[in-house]
Amino acid sequence: MMNTWNGSKLAAATAIAFSLIAGPAAAEENASDKAQIMSSAKISIAEAIAAAEKETGGKAVETDIRNRDGNAHFEITIQKGMERQEVLVDGQTGQVVKTVANDGDENDEG
């Protein structure tokens, strides 16, 4: 028999998994806030990571999700060689919105 989850359970489980992936930076926002943002996204975190890795040719090393202008956006940190990039992926379309070099400034909300 297939086990089914309702939307709120899935969002909560996703938020927990996301917080494990995102690490300490995810602790800045309430887990229920993250779950709510996550539930508004039309793509999964795996799809956002795949888009960011395809765009840059690197590997995802950190993730976060934010509400930007009322829309969910995934922030993916990519490592390629000795360089890191921050990639912003639209949570509705899966399109890469912005890619910038990571200068180590954790407070950049750009």
C-alpha positions, -999 to 999 in steps of 0.1 A, spaced: 0 0 0 14 34 -10 19 59 18 6 94 9 14 126 26 -7 157 27 7 191 17 15 203 52 34 171 61 53 172 29 62 209 34 73 202 70 94 172 59 110 193 31 118 221 55 135 197 79 155 181 51 163 216 37 176 227 71 199 197 72 213 206 38 214 244 44 232 241 78 236 269 103 224 296 79 189 280 79 186 285 116 182 322 110 146 317 99 119 298 116 114 263 103 77 269 98 85 300 77 109 279 56 81 253 52 57 279 41 81 294 15 89 259 3 53 250 -1 48 280 -24 76 268 -47 66 249 -79 100 232 -82 118 210 -58 151 218 -41 167 191 -62 155 208 -94 169 241 -82 202 225 -75 203 208 -109 196 241 -126 224 259 -107 249 231 -113 240 230 -150 244 268 -153 278 269 -136 293 235 -142 301 232 -105 286 213 -75 262 226 -49 277 229 -15 250 249 3 214 258 -2 188 282 12 153 294 3 140 329 7 109 349 0 118 376 -25 91 400 -36 64 374 -26 80 345 -46 101 316 -34 137 317 -46 164 291 -40 199 304 -32 224 278 -42 262 281 -34 282 263 -61 318 252 -58 338 249 -90 375 244 -85 387 270 -59 358 294 -67 324 297 -52 293 313 -69 259 322 -55 231 312 -79 196 325 -75 169 301 -89 133 312 -93 111 288 -73 82 291 -97 100 286 -131 132 269 -122 151 295 -142 185 309 -130 178 345 -122 213 356 -111 248 342 -107 275 361 -88 309 354 -74 308 346 -37 331 370 -20 326 354 14 301 381 26 274 362 44 252 393 47 248 398 10 211 398 3 217 411 -33 
